[in-house]
Amino acid sequence: MLSASGLDRRLLDVQGLTKSFGGLAAVKGLTFSVREGEIVGFIGPNGSGKTTAFNLITGLLAPDAGHIWLAGEEITAFRPHAICAKGIARTFQLVKPFAHLSALHNVMVGAIYGREPVAALATAASQARETLAFVGLAGKDQVEARRLTLVDRKRLELARALATRPRLLLLDEFMAGLNPQEVQTAMALVRRIRETGPAVVMIEHIVTAVMGVSDRVIVLSAGQAIADGPPEAVARDPKVIDAYLGGVGVA
């Protein structure tokens, strides 16, 4: 879990983040923070604004209102490539590899254009192989992305994000579609990622997985945070039970 040394070092600050589409507010006044070395789970019903919040933080969408700071620097108006260079990387719910490139070349892209750009191709390739091995894709570096299984494409998406050397990693339903054993492996991998340095914010619908790996859980409903705290406290919160868990708490 989060070490005491990281308790007061805030890495990400989000204040009053708001985004509407055609008059419908997808995110309304969202405010939260993430500390260095922390794993934060984002849960909530479909349409509660989780992925929209990720898209705002990573610059894919411009907010209608609100502010975003990374390590004290405001990044609200930054473009996605500039935000990546500052140290935020993400995966997507629907994986987006370069389909006709090898796994190795996919991850090399992250190394070359990340927070600590690598100029030498040989160095980028070496780092990419290490990252592929870290996520469980050792020996598959020459396989085209389009020929990988869904599980391996998810691992590849993660490897490409990690290759950018992020300070903050956003995972959008990384565990979706995995069987129970694969979920356990993914949870262990998230913990190992945190041990290497990045803070992690993860959107998941597998509530038991989120509760089992997160230091804190934030619950969104109708674009607003209705709970933010330790997993065991959030699971007992009546607002969470009513809005998300269908009247049944989480053990």
PyMOL commands that set and color helices and strands:
alter all, ss='L'
color gray80, all
select helices_A, chain A and resi 4-6+50-57+80-86+103-113+121-134+145-147+150-162+180-196+207-213+231-236+238-243
alter helices_A, ss='H'
color red, helices_A
select strands_A, chain A and resi 10-21+24-35+39-43+65-70+73-74+88-90+168-172+199-203+216-221+224-229
alter strands_A, ss='S'
color yellow, strands_A
deselect
rebuild
show_as cartoon
